[in-house]
Amino acid sequence: QMRLSTALSLIVVTIMSGCTMSQVAVRGAMPLMDGGFEAMNRENDLELARAAIPASVKMLEGMAIGDPTNAQLHIYAAQGLYGYTYGFVELEDPIRAVTLYTRCLSHAAEALKIEGLDVGLEHTALDGLQAALAETDSRHVPGLFWAASCMAKRVDMSRTDPEAIAQLARSAALMQRVVTLDETYYYGGPHLFF
């Protein structure tokens, strides 16, 4: 009887809050994701990390399908893709690295869109992008950081492509905004970027 009333209460709360059961399950698992990223950042066995990251990224992408408005899932996916590509792919397969950095950028852009920055990071005129960036605040920092990082690494992998190189000013504008909002983000990463 108690379990049935608890279950019914959960269903009523879920429906009233506008969350689907998938969203409730995903959001309930978020503390595990936080711990998983902390554990991965501490991992000193590179082969274990290399084997684990792709499955973790796919799990995050699946969770994002279940909870499409969860910006943190997209940030985690971008971070995972960046780390995996930088650490294990770009020296062995630069063409694949460009694809993975593009995927990373897509996740970061989606997180920014969820957080209210709905501007084409790659196609908006630079002055328009800078005007939009001036309206950002601390909640945008993770998305800006990973978007800038992935965009810059994609440029780095495409040094003979003038169109790709033109994106460098955009990635610098994104990261400059991170410096302004929180220069200590990701262990002082904005300063390492520059």
Salt bridges, closest charged atoms under 4 A:
GLU38 OE2 - ARG42 NH2 2.49
GLU61 OE1 - LYS58 NZ 2.97
GLU61 OE1 - ARG103 NH2 2.65
GLU61 OE2 - HIS107 NE2 2.84
ASP67 OD2 - ARG27 NE 2.83
GLU90 OE2 - LYS153 NZ 3.19
GLU92 OE1 - ARG50 NH2 2.88
GLU122 OE1 - ARG154 NH2 2.51
ASP137 OD1 - ARG139 NE 3.03
ASP137 OD1 - HIS140 ND1 3.44
ASP156 OD2 - LYS153 NZ 2.97
ASP156 OD1 - ARG159 NH2 2.32
GLU183 OE1 - HIS191 NE2 2.91
